[in-house]
Amino acid sequence: MPFSNFTNPYKNPADVPEKYRQSMNLQKLFKSDGSYVRPAEDPVTMWAIDILHTEYGVPLEAMALEVNADFTEGTYQGGRRYLGRVDVVIFDDRYADSIGNLDVAFIALEAMEPSKKVGGTEAEGWVEHLHRINSYTSASPSVRYAILTSGKHTEIYRRDLDYPRKLEPIGDLPKYESVRKAAQHSNYTVILNPSQPDGIQTGLTPLTREKFREVLGDTRSGCHSILRDNEGLQPQEAVDAMVKFLFAKWYDEQATIDIVKKTGEQRAYVFSTTKETDPERLFVQVRETFEKAKQWERETLAKKFGDDLGVRLAFSEADMLQFKPYTTMQIVERLAPYSLRKSSADVKGGVFEDFLSKTFRDDLGQYFTPTPVINLMVGILQPTVNDYVGDPACGSARMLTHVLDYVRKQEYAKAIANNGGSAEGINPEEPTEEFIKFRDNHLFGAEYSRNVMHIARVNTLMNGAQYADLKVMDSLERLGSITGGITEGLPEYPGFYLGGLTMILTNPPFGSKVTNEDVLKDFAERDGVSKKNGKVVKNISQEVAFLNRCLEFLAPKGKLAIILPDGILANSSMQDVRDWILRWTKLKAVISLPQETFAPYGAAVKTSLILLEKRDFDQINAECDDDYEIYMARIDDIGYDKAGRITSYQNQKLISVEIQEVINDLAKY
């Protein structure tokens, strides 16, 4: 350990090398005449700084002297207030606040006079200095190591970040590896490259669906198994942890690119490792990246929605990404080579189908819609930049991200056509101004489960829709509670208002009954399906309630693609519901889905995809005896067996062709 040989080379301040004397971060050690401020302690501090800089690779700009931490323990009235102060704090030079100051403390150092004995209780003795460093590290959320030295004796500690955050003696510090060193050693760095479409080169590979499944999945080497085996997490806990890791990984990619574009310097990702990587520091970096991601999300959403963000945030202040260092290291190693930012919507959406669906089926009763069915729904709706698109039972928001991808591709093709057939100078991620407006202002999602909303928010963020209007909401609540009393939607109030959307695509939950008397009366007041023979019925099925609410949210001429049990279409007991549907809408298409569609989630019920167009208000209460054609089709295979396993990727390609044929046929109607 380099700290073991104390020769006090800096007892005379004139012997301090010029690079230390000129450093702005070390000015507090010296008076204006060049002498030490504290002649007994400061030579030890200077000696320790030199060792940290020369032997451990800590940049001088990452150091700060005499740093305070002010905190309260206990309740405001009865709690005790502490002031922690240490001689030197080493910051993680990866992180800076909004004005460029480093703000993630990593190592704390306390120095004392060489004459003080180990364990001494005298004033300014060992015990007092140990108490100081304990107080500071207890107050800091990120300090991982602490050093207490008199020069003649040095103790190095590792701080446990869990309560009570005690200091545990260790043998030595690992190398620091500054940001610049990491960029030289890492396989995954960001550099400026004008020849690339967005001006940067990352070294990361877009994921395929098979690779994403391998990286995240239940194989012995997959992240899910690592969390289960290392941390003892139950399936839903492991899913929650992985969503946090994906959130941090996505933010790391975007934030690192932003810094490189700003500074021009090559920079390594947090989610990368080398032979020099300290698992303890990586642990802190990943944790802090997650905190920075939460802060970014709060600030981003506040620009559009104000400060009342509780129902919109992916994660709360209390949510943390904190697992064992070797667990974090293993997860990072598996995610490091791949780009979430550049992976397609199909791939990222497939993650939430493949990796998350079984857990949420078992624990939360969520039904995930297979990708081919989503592609069919989006294809028959054919959304454009002028549409306001919503899903009042959005789950992981995969339908919305597929809509976004569909519109992006349409606008990209349009931009190329308008550019003489050339893609030069066109950003495929943001091809037109109209697309940006659509992405930021035309997508709406509601989900009852806060746990599932975590996934929805992260999914939309990873697909570039950070401003998508997603919120935790019971879409079957009384309408006035949802709208805040606003009685008209478009054009002033797009979203979940009366007539606030031009398109809805949804796979609502079904199988339960809505029995809330207030909700049933609320539907009936607007001539809803809960009104029969002039009276309010005692219950309606959940899927019928969602159908009713979707039609209320739709503007006249708006289109709804919804998955419903076949019983609504065929059972004699549902005739009044069918009559109500035909009074409110034009039935455009019925596409029968195979029995296996939702079998993986324990749902044996046969379903169909229904396409409806809402009538004008003056037609709803009129006699509707108009004749028109209805498109009908049957899909026998969506590429999944009864267990939810993909039958084959070749079969998936054939099914994509079949679905496109259905879309093309329907376009003729």
FIFITOR-251495 format. One record per residue (C-alpha): x, z, y; residue in three letters. Coordinates in pm, whole numbers, plus 50000, padded with zeros to 5 digits. Last residue first. Layout:
% residues N
XZYAla;...
***
This chain:
% residues 669
437244516949883Tyr;440394495249858Lys;442694524949923Ala;441344540349603Leu;442994513449394Asp;446374518449564Asn;446244556149511Ile;445264551749145Val;448144527049100Glu;450514551949264Gln;449384578049014Ile;450184554648725Glu;453644547048866Val;454354584148910Ser;453154589448552Ile;455724564448425Leu;458464582748614Lys;457344616148475Gln;457384601448125Asn;461034592248169Gln;461634627648288Tyr;460184641147966Ser;457424664947860Thr;457914688148157Ile;457114723148034Arg;453934739948158Gly;453154756347825Ala;450234732747762Lys;452504702447805Asp;453404686448135Tyr;453784649848234Gly;450544645648426Ile;448694628948138Asp;445114617248096Asp;444264608248454Ile;440694596848490Arg;439214576448772Ala;436134574148991Met;435814557949333Tyr;432394562649490Ile;430534533149640Glu;427914537849907Tyr;424164541349935Asp;422574559650226Asp;419684583150149Asp;420934611050372Cys;417914626050545Glu;419244642050861Ala;420664677150891Asn;424264667050833Ile;423994632950999Gln;423924645451360Asp;427004666851291Phe;429034636851179Asp;429684637150806Arg;432734652750644Lys;434644629950412Glu;435224642850059Leu;437864635949792Leu;437474655949472Ile;440274662449222Leu;438864672948890Ser;439154703648671Thr;438664715248310Lys;438814753048266Val;441344767348024Ala;443164786348296Ala;445954807848149Gly;448494797048405Tyr;450244772048179Pro;446794756548106Ala;446454745448468Phe;446854707948426Thr;446574708348045Glu;442894698148043Gln;443754665448212Pro;442554657948566Leu;439424637648645Ser;439524619248976Ile;436304619749178Val;436334599049497Ala;434644593349833Lys;431764618149831Leu;430344616250180Lys;429884650650324Thr;427534677850450Trp;424354666450277Arg;426254655449968Leu;427934689449938Ile;424604707949978Trp;422974687049706Asp;425964694049479Arg;425644731449547Val;421894730349475Asp;422604712149148Gln;425084738949036Met;422854754448769Ser;422574719848608Ser;426304720448538Asn;428064687148597Ala;430074684748917Leu;430434721848990Ile;431214727448623Gly;434144703448652Asp;436194730648817Pro;437404720549164Leu;440594706549314Ile;440194697349680Ile;441064667249896Ala;439154670450224Leu;438864643950492Lys;437764647250855Gly;435074623750981Lys;433624653351176Pro;436294680451220Ala;437144701350917Leu;437384739450937Phe;433724743450843Glu;434174719550551Leu;437104740250429Cys;435034772350452Arg;432274758050234Asn;434774745249975Leu;436464779249977Phe;433124796149909Ala;432454771449629Val;435844780049474Glu;435114817149496Gln;431794814349315Ser;428734825049511Ile;426994858449525Asn;423804876249627Lys;422144845449776Val;420994845550139Val;417444832950173Lys;415794801750317Gly;415414785049978Asn;419144789549922Lys;421684799950186Lys;425154807950046Ser;426064771150074Val;426264773350450Gly;423614765750708Asp;425774781350982Arg;424164815650958Glu;424334813050577Ala;428154814350576Phe;428144846550779Asp;425414861450562Lys;427594855750254Leu;430604871050431Val;428664901850539Asp;427194906450190Glu;430584905850019Asn;429814892649671Thr;432284863849637Val;432664857149265Lys;435844850149070Ser;436864820548851Gly;438534799449114Phe;441534801149347Pro;441704771949589Pro;443754740549529Asn;443904726249877Thr;444194695450092Leu;442634696350436Ile;442634668750693Met;441324664351048Thr;441534701251133Leu;440004724051400Gly;436334715851348Gly;435354752651352Leu;438724770051379Tyr;441664773051138Phe;443994748951312Gly;443754728951631Pro;442194746251932Tyr;441934724052239Glu;441074690852071Pro;439864702151829Leu;438464735951738Gly;435254749851880Glu;433624784151848Thr;436464807451947Ile;435314842751857Gly;438704854851741Gly;438874825451502Thr;439484844451179Ile;437314874551250Ser;434564851651383Gly;434634832151057Leu;433844862450843Arg;436654865550588Glu;436994838350325Leu;440334825450456Ser;441894859850411Asp;445014856250619Met;448794859550601Val;449994832750836Lys;451554798450849Leu;451594777151163Asp;454494753851088Ala;457134759551355Tyr;460104761451118Gln;459114728950951Ala;462574716550848Gly;461974715450473Asn;463944747250406Met;461834764550670Leu;458614752850501Thr;459724766950165Asn;460964799450320Val;457574804850488Arg;455614797050176Ala;457794819249958Ile;457424849850179His;453714840750203Met;453484846549827Val;454384883049866Asn;452004886350163Arg;449124874749944Ser;446064860750127Tyr;447634827650225Glu;446894805450523Ala;448584772750618Gly;448584749850919Phe;450674719050999Leu;450124698351317His;452344713751587Asn;456044713251498Asp;456074686751227Arg;453574664451408Phe;455414666951739Lys;458704659051563Ile;457064629251389Phe;455774615251717Glu;459254617651866Glu;460464595251585Thr;462864595251287Pro;463614632651271Glu;465124637750925Glu;466004600950878Pro;467854601151213Asn;467794565451339Ile;470954551651504Gly;471374523551252Glu;468404520451016Ala;468054482951086Ser;464904462151025Gly;464664450451384Gly;464524485651521Asn;460714487051524Asn;460724481251147Ala;463324508751106Ile;461214532651315Ala;458094524651111Lys;459934531150782Ala;461174564350919Tyr;457664572751040Glu;456194566650695Gln;459004586350527Lys;458514616150761Arg;454734614750709Val;455154617550331Tyr;457774645050361Asp;455514665650587Leu;452554660750356Val;454764671950067His;455754702650269Thr;452084710450333Leu;451134707249967Met;454064729249869Arg;452944757450096Ala;453924784549839Ser;450294795349810Gly;448404774550068Cys;444874787550022Ala;443554776550364Pro;445584744150349Asp;445764725150677Gly;446584691450830Val;446054680451190Tyr;446364642751179Asp;447874620051444Asn;451304618451280Val;449664602250978Thr;448184615350654Pro;447494591650362Gln;444694612350204Leu;444904594349869Ile;448694597349861Gly;448754634049960Val;446374643349678Met;448174621649422Leu;451594635449518Asn;450164670549483Ile;448844661649136Val;452234647749032Pro;453934679849161Thr;451924703748947Pro;449684727849145Thr;450724764149110Phe;447944788249019Tyr;448604823849140Gln;447224852648934Gly;449584877349101Leu;451724892148824Asp;451534868148532Asp;450834835948720Arg;453274846148990Phe;456044850948739Thr;455334818648551Lys;455124798048869Ser;458324809049037Leu;461104789248875Phe;459444756648783Asp;456804752349056Glu;458654769249338Phe;461794750849244Val;459884718149221Gly;459064721049589Gly;462754721249666Lys;463294690549450Val;460264671549574Asp;461074680749934Ala;464504665149891Ser;467814683649893Ser;469814679450214Lys;469254714050365Arg;469344731750033Leu;472844718149985Ser;474694726449664Tyr;478214737749577Pro;477724774249683Ala;474554783549492Leu;476244793749167Arg;479234810849326Glu;476944828549573Val;474844843349292Ile;477954855749108Gln;479444870949423Met;476194888549511Thr;476014903949164Thr;479694914149190Tyr;478994930749525Pro;475944949749398Lys;472714940449572Phe;471534941549932Gln;469264915550087Leu;467024937350304Met;463354937850404Asp;462534966450644Ala;462474944750955Glu;459854922850789Ser;460314890450599Phe;458774855650606Ala;457214862750943Leu;453724850051029Arg;451344879450985Val;453514903551185Gly;454384878851461Leu;452764893451771Asp;455654885252004Asp;454544851052121Gly;453414822551895Phe;455574793252001Lys;458804807752137Lys;458204839151928Ala;458494817851613Leu;462104808851687Thr;463144843851797Glu;461654860051488Arg;463084833251257Glu;466554836551409Trp;466454874551369Gln;465414871051006Lys;468224846050946Ala;470704869151118Lys;469634897350885Glu;470034874550581Phe;473464864150707Thr;474264901250747Glu;473554908150381Arg;475494877550273Val;478424887950490Gln;478334924150373Val;478444914250004Phe;481114888250081Leu;483174916250234Arg;482864937649922Glu;483474907849692Pro;486794900749872Asp;487414863349863Thr;491104854249829Glu;490684833349514Lys;488024813849706Thr;484264817349753Thr;481504799149935Ser;478074809650062Phe;479394823250391Val;480194787050471Tyr;483614775750582Ala;484354762350929Arg;486314733351076Gln;486434736351454Glu;484524713851695Gly;483194744451876Thr;479494736051929Lys;479014711051646Lys;480924734651416Val;478724763951520Ile;475494744551460Asp;476714733251116Ile;477464769251021Thr;474024780351141Ala;472214753650936Gln;474044759650609Glu;473994797450646Asp;470264796350725Tyr;469544777950399Trp;471704802350202Lys;470064832850363Ala;466544820150286Phe;467624810149933Leu;469064844849874Phe;465864860850002Lys;463744838549777Val;466024848549491Met;465424885649554Ala;461654881249561Asp;461814861749235Val;463954888849077Ala;461454915449186Glu;458644894649035Gln;460504891948704Pro;461594928748683Gln;465034936748817Leu;467634955548614Gly;470354948548870Glu;473094932348664Asn;471014918648375Asp;467844908448560Arg;469594896648873Leu;472104876748669Ile;469324862748451Ser;467444849348753His;470644834848896Cys;471234813348589Gly;474244816848357Ser;472304831548067Arg;469574805648115Thr;466444818548286Asp;466554796148588Gly;468154794448928Leu;471174772248870Val;469734753248573Glu;466384747148742Arg;468174735249053Phe;470294712048839Lys;467234696548669Glu;465454692349002Arg;468424674849152Thr;470294692549423Leu;472044676449718Pro;475824681049696Thr;477854700349953Leu;481144687950098Gly;479804694150445Thr;480524664050667Gln;479044662251015Ile;477904635851264Gly;474254634151157Asp;474474599650997Pro;478134604150886Gln;480834582151043Ser;481264606451332Pro;482694633051097Asn;482884668451232Leu;483824693650967Ile;481814718150758Val;483424735950466Thr;482834739550094Tyr;486024739149886Asn;487304769250077Ser;490984775750144His;491564762350497Gln;488124772550623Ala;488684807650484Ala;491924810250679Lys;490124801251004Arg;487314826150935Val;489844853550868Ser;490824863850519Glu;490884902650530Tyr;493134909050231Lys;491894937450013Pro;492364973450128Leu;494124998349902Asp;493775026149648Gly;490215037649702Ile;488695070149833Pro;484835070649838Glu;483075076150170Leu;479415086350155Lys;476545064250265Arg;473855090250192Pro;472035066350142Tyr;473095032150020Asp;475875013650198Leu;478605031750001Asp;481725032350217Arg;485085023950058Arg;487835046650177Tyr;491515043950261Ile;493495076250311Glu;496805076150493Thr;499505102850520His;502675102150731Lys;501075078250978Gly;498345103051057Ser;495805080150898Thr;492095077350823Leu;490955042450720Ile;487345032350655Ala;485895003150461Tyr;482434987450433Arg;481054990950785Val;477734971750796Ser;474784993550894Pro;476875015851121Ser;475645050751201Ala;476955066450881Ser;480275048650937Thr;480605064351281Tyr;479715099451175Ser;482055098250876Asn;484885085551096Ile;484365114451332Arg;484055140251054His;487325127850905Leu;488955131951246His;487765167951266Glu;488905175250913Val;492395160850973Trp;493095179751295Gly;492045174551654Glu;491465212251669Ala;492685229051351Glu;490945223851017Thr;493845207550833Gly;492895188750516Gly;496025167450530Val;498335181950792Lys;498565170851155Lys;502115164751278Ser;501775126851267Pro;499095128951541Glu;495825112351456Met;494375077651385Ala;490805067551293Glu;490075032851159Leu;486725016051089Ala;486444983550891Ile;483544958550886Phe;481634960151215Ala;479204931251269Val;478814924951645Asp;481534901451763Leu;480884891052120Asn;479904854852182Gly;477054858952429Ile;474224856652169Ser;476044879351924Asp;479014869451709Ala;479524868651333Tyr;482294852651130Arg;485024874751274Asp;483844904451069Asp;484734932551306Phe;487624956651276Ile;486884988951461Val;489655010651602Val;489815046051742Asp;486455058151613Val;483425073251778Arg;480165086151629Gly;477715104251852Leu;475025122851667Tyr;471475133551753Arg;469595157151525Arg;465935150951453Gly;463065174151540Gly;461245154851810Gln;462345119251729Tyr;462195124951356Thr;465315126651137Gly;468805113551213Glu;469515099551557Thr;472205074351645Phe;474915065651897Asp;477895045751769Ala;480985044351990Asn;484015021451974Val;487385033352097Glu;489345001052048Leu;488134966851928Ala;489684943251676Met;488504908651563Ala;490464891651844Glu;493654906151698Leu;493094886151380Pro;493224906851056Val;495604891250803Gly;496184921450578Tyr;499954925650614Glu;500624913050967Thr;497424922251152His;496364953350961Leu;499954965650954Ile;500374960151330Asp;497094977851402Ile;498235007951192Ala;501505010851387Trp;499645008051718Met;497215035451616Thr;500115057551504Val;501875051251838Pro;498555059752010Asp;498195094551861Glu;500915115652027Ala;501385096452353Pro;497675093552429Arg;497285068252713Val;500545051952611Tyr;502915040352884Ser;502825005653042Gly;502555016853403Asp;498865006953414Ser;498175029453118Lys;498175015652765Phe;496095018652449Leu;492915006252619Lys;494464971652661Gln;494254963952287Leu;491384938652289Asn;492794920152590Met;495924912652389Ser;498994910652615Gln;500604942752488Arg;499954932552128Tyr;501474897752164Lys;504334913052365Glu;505624933452076Pro;505504971652122Val;509044984552172Asp;508374994052537Ala;505675017352409Pro;508365039852260Asn;506995055851946Lys;506315020351825Tyr;508555018551520Pro;506945049851372Asn;508725047751036Thr;505635052750822Phe;505955037050478Asn;502665042450288Ser;500395020650503Phe;501654989150329Pro;500005000050000Met;
***
